[in-house]
Amino acid sequence: MNAESRTRLNQTPEWTALAEHREEFAEAHLRELFERNPGRGAAYTLQVGDLHVDYSKHLVTDETLRLLRELAAATDVAGLRDAMFRGERINVTEDRAVLHTALRAPRDAVVEVDGENVVPAVHAVLDKMSGFSERVRSGEWTGHTGRRIKNVVNIGIGGSDLGPAMAYEVLRSFTDRDLTVRFVSNVDGADLHEAVRDLDPAETLFVIASKTFTTIETITNATSARDWLLTELKAGQEAVAQHFVALSTNAEKVADFGIDTANMFEFWDWVGGRYSFDSAIGLSLMLAIGPERFRELLDGFHLVDEHFRTAPAESNVPLLLGLLGVWYGNFFDAQSHAVLPYSHYLSKFTAYLQQLDMESNGKSVDRDGNPVEWQTGPVVWGTPGTNGQHAYYQLIHQGTKVIPADFIGFAEPVAELSDGLKAQHDLLMANFFAQTQALAFGKTAEEVRAEGVPEELVPHKTFAGNHPTTTILARELTPSVLGQLIALYEHKVFVQGAIWHIDSFDQWGVELGKVLAKRVEPALTEGADVPGLDESTKALVNRYRALRGR
Ligand code: F6P
């Protein structure tokens, strides 16, 4: 179905069939679904690469899954997917191809944009990154005074920060522990201050990551970092070359800033910011884990790309996860989606997914500019277990909201831990399994009574259960597994955007705030009378100036 002839999603027979089918779940309970089909726990699982995906604790039957796949077929998810992999300009509002999948393609692959194979250029940049990383890691690359680089500070924001910052945490046990790697994103000067206050500038390399090289936060922080470096080193502009490299699509702006474009690692406009972490934007991570581990990460991404591209609908994991999200968001009114990793190393994983999912699918007009009449992307949230269990799980267990959740866990603790700390892993994972069990099956009033609980407390101690979860289990958390996980979510987001018929690859909603911030700034600094300032904001600005003694 092409854009012109596409029937409004909520008017398709497939949508109507799902809405009718939803009625059958008015009284359904997971307890009953498991009673009816005891083999469900084993049957409702899929494998992709190292990821074992259990979706048995979802409010779905074979019929639900069939109807959801029919919706995917009617909305031509596979057609848009193939167009993406072929390098067609599926980002319609920016008229761009969407080819993050080319970033992890093997050297001999062919992916064409406007008739040109982009894979050689991708690998040329990867080779350049590898050479540079090796030189820094070996000590061959030195700072201006000849000292070895011991600190890397990545300055970027959004997609130019969240990916490498998240992955650096995830893969800490694979990093060179002698190298300090920090990430600065916020224009709040405190961020840069805290990042550099105990660093020796002579041993510090700044990686300025910005696709556009115009983002105000990044350019402001990069300028302050340059001032700090030159002041501390008592050096002139010539010191910049050894201490600053750039990751960008914009060579002109990089040169304007004073960074030698020989020290620029390039990527292209067909890489969206939130899909750029496996491009040159990954340089800080490569410096930390080395080129070989970085390649393992890319291979993990690629494995899931190939699965998404070729696996039949029945066993296609990103398709399944995307469809489950549509089921709850559009037919159960779920407003949010929790991602709950049971790994301390995944502490920034959900924050990374927030940008991936919410910047992609936080849209209210469709690809043709019509307002959508259906819910689009959910609020994505979550932090690692077991911490969340003692904070907000209460609301998931006994609150009034439908919150589908992904539980991500690993059989093996990270190899570097001592034997004593490794022994804690079973306890962590016991919580992991216990939570999805409690969420699905709850505890009935009869079970509570049987424990001798006084009648007045029975309603309080009863757990309704029936809360849907996906369990993703892998043997261990490696660079490849991280790549697999990210690609899984990238393609899940893609599937949902395709069904909702929105452009998942633009982000116009971010622009207004940026423009207004630039306009308001002179009111703060100079007390300028800024036209178009509303009465509330004007009063707040005046209060701010008074508090600052201006
Ligand atoms: O916040 C909007 C955004 O454009 C993101 O999509 C992007 O990742 C981020 O800003 C940073 O942009 P840049 O890499 O161009 O500095």
Residues whose N, C-alpha, C, O or C-beta is under 5 A from the ligand:
A	BS01	F6P	I157 G158 G159 S160 A209 S210 K211 T212 F213 T215 T218 G273 R274 Q507 V510
